[in-house]
Amino acid sequence: MPKREDIHRILIIGSGPIVIGQACEFDYSGTQACKSLREEGYEVILVNSNPATIMTDPGMAHRTYIEPLTWEVVAKIIEQERPDALLPTLGGQTGLNLAMDLHRHGVLEQFGVEMIGARPEVIEKAESRERFQEAMRRIGLEVCRGEVVDSLEKAREVLDQVGLPAVVRPSFTLGGTGSAVAYNRAEFDELVRRGLEQSPVHRVLIEESILGWKEFEMEVMRDGADNVVIICSIENLDPMGVHTGDSITVAPAQTLTDKEYQRMRDASIAVIREIGVETGGSNIQFAIDPRTGRMLVIEMNPRVSRSSALASKATGFPIAKIAAKLAVGYRLDELPNDITQKTVACFEPTIDYVVVKVPRFAFEKFPEADPTLTTQMKSVGETMAIGRTFKEALQKALRGLEVGAFGLGCDKTDLWDTPQRPSVDEIRARLATPNAQRIWYIRYALKAGMSVEQINELTGIDPWFLDHIAQIVELEEQLRQTSLGEISDEMFRRAKRYGFSDRQLAYLWDTSEFEVRRERKRRGIVPTYKAVDTCAAEFEAYTPYYYSTYEDEDEVPPKEPGERRVMILGGGPNRIGQGIEFDYCCCHASFALRELGIRSVMVNSNPETVSTDYDTSDLLFFEPLTTEDVLNIFDRVQPEGVIVQFGGQTPLNLARALATNGVPIVGTSVDTIEDAEDREKFQRLLASLGLRQPPSGIARTVEQARAVAQRIGYPVLVRPSFVLGGRAMEICYDQAQLTQFVKEAFAAAEGQGVLIDRFLEDATEVDVDAISDGQNTLIVGIMEHIEEAGVHSGDSACVIPPYSLPQPVIEEIRQATRALASAMQVRGLMNIQFAIKRENGMPTVYVLEVNPRASRTVPFVAKATGVPAAKIATKVMLGHSLQELGATEEVIPAHVSIKESVFPFIKFAGVDIVLGPEMRSTGEVMGMSERFSIAFFKAQLAAGVVLPREGNIFVSVADRTKPYIVDIARPLVEMGYHLYCTRGTARVLRQAGIPCTEIKKLQEGHPNLLDLLIDGKINLVINTPSGKGARTDEGRIRAAAVAHGVPCITTIPAAQAAVRAMQALREEEITVMALQDRYARI
Amino acid sequence: MPPRIAKLALEDGTVYTGRALGASGEVAGEVVFNTSMTGYQEILTDPSYRGQIVTMTYPQIGNYGVNRQDVESDRIYLAGFVIREYSRRASNYRSQLSLEEYLQQYGVVGICEIDTRALVRRIRIHGAMRGVLSTEDLDDRSLVEKAQASPGLVGRDLVREVMPREVQRWEEPLHPLAQATYMPAPYRSEEPLHVVAMNFGMKWNIARWLRQSGCRVTVVPGDMPAEEILQLDPDGIFLSNGPGDPEPVQYAIRTIGQLLGKRPIFGICLGHQLLSLACGARTFKLKFGHRGANQPVLNRDTGRVEITAQNHGFAVDADTLPEELEITHINLNDQTVEGVRHKQVPAFSVQYHPEASAGPHDSNYLFGEFVRLMEQYRKQGK
């Protein structure tokens, strides 16, 4: 069957902001789908609320909508664009749910839009636990015993059948939100209550627990002619009980005989047929009892998933691209295998290496959250490593995780040789309860003399994995017995083949990484690069996708005469503060290099990303981003330079070491980058340019910190240098607070000292992104923050163009930007943060920070203005002037674009949501409109904050913000909202003649606010904090609002903007407009 | 104790030095590779690997040990075993023995810790080569000379080396793990059909599948003459897989020629080549063969693609097919012949392995087709 000619316009729904459970992988799949359908001649209409994606680049789809992902909004897009078909399977759970909403509300039927890939009945069958289980039983597959219930009473009845421990899973939630295991009846009741609330259909599944069983996943594809192939099998190192997104996973499956593997393959094929996914990819999870081999089907995702992205990167098979082609009618055997070119896509990849994925967590950002790993996903990112053995891949993955580890122990994070060496009791505890550190505790356990059997008993981790870890530890012990001078070549090579990094060897031999490197190279022990080719070398591969290993043969093509190569360092695993925005920049750098005729060499370890797609760059190295790994690639590919500006803090941290080792850094020099971080040099620079900075000082002890604070005056902002994302940053209003927080800051700063600045209260923060070529500076965007200074710039909403700043202030900001760019000799992107504080009635401009590199806001600015900033910057870095590139005019769009941040609080029950200098958001959305108020409403809606059109609003504000509350409350009452207030706020409002109902504080008995929240009587909470933390009353209120899905506004400026939005909505309906049309108007 | 060294030398002069695995000794054979990620035990015991040194492309081998059930014959048949890393610990609820012990038990020489991908690429580029694997002679030049002097496969009758002499009634059932109730089962006969399987080095799973399809199975040596076979009163005759070059196996080709039209015939792998030869086609040696569990085969009747298990170094030449044979299956990777059917008499065969083991079960319907053919034949009266 060739492609369908009866459809012409296809709508693709993206997955929205990056949240836990849905990350860059859906940008990757959506981008592939757009490209794949375009090349078939279809017109692609795309909607996604996330501006930081490659898929929303105006060139990817024909019509691109950055609009909120609600069925009402998408219905408007459908009405406007009239697509023939909707492809719902590439935008994660969000895309699938939205497509189902459009179906249920009759929108698809009304406009004659056909769902391709998976029909609504199929999605319902796969997603509804009851119907899925029924279907599985029908085909003779075993499923977990259990039942879906809609009340606590019924849940208790089911519990009597399945027994404790029991699993509670809310229906239709994202990333398994709310799923957990109950060990006792009290816990069970609590989980059921919460699950019922979180489930959009108010139902939960109660299941027998299969904790400790082996967990497997199969990635399956099917075409319209019923050809089914398995793309990849995945075995989880962490057994059942830990969400697969939080598990260390390995591809392919390691411990199945062929008989068992084929049984699982048969089952997978039977499942996809029975559920009826007509075309595309699905992911099916299995559990196997390690004692008996009994196999259960756990669940199926009838769409491209995170695991599909992993499977694509693990095998080289482009699942999303092929899924898109199958959806328009092609058969698998009609499509070529891009990698081999000569064979077809209808086959099962076979690999000759081992892939290990390790999740990255962010518990340090949420100290109040429970760090136990459960069936609810908590990780924020992941890294993947490829090696020829599990040992090699595991150690590479652990150093690719960028948590200070350079493999399995033997680095500065290693507690074994320190006074903090964990006791056997501690080790046992850390093994028995799944947690983010468990992999390192397996090593401690082995070193403490525990056997593989004992560890298996405590963890349920298969002895196969444990024995390979034991082999690493055994070699470590042998390595400890020798030294860099004495080690034999054979053992040195073995250490490298076991994945030991030079850094670990340096630790073991008490020398430096570079001594190890020098000696290693002298002995000719260097990595070889092998291709990822889908076929274990049976056919020649034409895609240049490589990984390192220590073997005989290297497959990287030699540099051709006249060939120019430039290397781009990616951002590594997603984490809070560093995510898709930087991947967007790296991809653009690669695109720009291609336009310049230069071969791009991408290095990254994040399997979710577009940057690690096999056709984004000319050469792709799937490798950890460490000095050693990057230098090795540099030695091999000999690029003329390396770009470190675009991958966030990860490559910047490597820049000095790379430069010292003779690697040319493209663009702004390493000296400049470092000087910007050096407080004293930076202060002198600002002074010489006549720019203002808040008074500040550096402290290395608690006493020094107190002295500095005394001198500059409270409140003060405390932060460690060289850390992205505001880690351990805090505002302190008095000495007690200061003492507490500097201790944390010293811990995070790792000996670097702590910066203490005067905190500019109530100042307006402004972000500027600019590109400089050394002569001229192009201002790409001036963003005014909505939240006041003190809220991390990555967490606050911001607006292009500025909405409240007077023209002279904006002009002053422009001039300061140009002066800084020129004085610092910036070549490429830079980001400056300003604070505007009214002093004696006059706005005064302060410079807070300058970062001569790509910032998180680059994609947002690019989408708001249509200026491809990262591409221009790349070309500038390679010697082209802004003049030559025709990029000299600042673009000030006629529309308003607002970026809003998205937070993971729903995943961390009970955590206080107040914004501060420590960044905690995982993603962003954008709202666009001619009017500020509508753009703000859209941004909120896209972020999942539904501002109510009527109903009750709870208002309780801290004393220092009480003066502003009257002007917020009055219009609310005028619009007909009813206000509930606590005593102090109520008094202020009554004095101003605004009616409100006073309610009790939590400790004053019932009914208090919590009761109203739980009963669903409150539609919006406006609460500015006077104290912070989950233990305070207000902290509990805010956490409860999150838990009950009630929007909660915690700053005055956000409340003011919300009021404007609520007013505007009474005047007009929101409309949608494609980016292509907006840019045409600029 | 320092690890034992082993060397693998190829006829082109390449020598790989690694660690010895299994028995000590020295073997010569054709060096080939298999891309299956699971199923090393089935591969080890497949008699078709006679005379070959088999390289597994998947680098971690031995992971799930060895058990008494997952065997395709009574012992290990391949000449030597080449892997990247051996797993000293086996982890599987069915494991009874380690791979190393298994190799030792059957005196099989193996090598690990070499760059198997480099070896595979060499074979892919230059073709399957003769080689010598040794733990005794560690002199590179001597080993290369031995490799060059070794006989190779072409023109040799390896079937005689693996063919059992006795006639045997097959009793062992299909393994429960292979009887997926959630997949449509192949057609099964209610009549007591009798199949005589000509054994050229048959994988046991074929006999298990024939039994599963409702047949009584008598396994006979591959050199049994046609009259003796017919005296056993079969409803159908099965031609098994087996090692090496089909052309020297003239006795079997002759016998098949005599049986054609007398009873329904079904052939697998070498059996397919022998049937084609008996009908007048020619075979040729592939550059490096098909060995693995992911080969896509198009069924021309249905238009569907089957993912198949394969193990063959020779193939039927499509250009030499006689008029009476039609191509039913083709390989989507290289367009070679994967299945033929006789237009006049009830006989068909496939180059790949519908019995799987190791490999996918996509093609087990072929056993059902054989059964249908036998039923029809029976209805029409012998």
Interface residues (C-beta under 8 A of the other chain):
Chain A: I139 G140 L141 A225 D226 N227 V229 P252 A253 Q254 T255 L256 T257 D258 K259 E260 Y261 Q262 R263 R265 D266 A267 I269 A270 P290 R291 T292 G293 L332 D333 K342 T343 V344 C346 F347 E348 P349 T350 I351 D352 Y353 V354 R388 T389 F390 V452 D462 P463 W464 D467 H468 Q471 T528 K530 C535 A536 A537 E538 F539 E540 E551 D552 E553 E555
Chain B: F33 T35 S36 M37 T38 G39 Q41 E42 T57 Y58 P59 Q60 N63 Y64 N67 Q69 D70 R84 E85 S87 R88 R89 A90 S91 N92 Y93 R94 I114 D115 T116 R117 A118 V120 R121 R124 H175 L177 A178 A180 T181 Y182 M183 G292 A293 N294 Q295 P296 L298 G303 R304 V305 I307 L332 N333 A356 S357 A358 G359 P360 H361
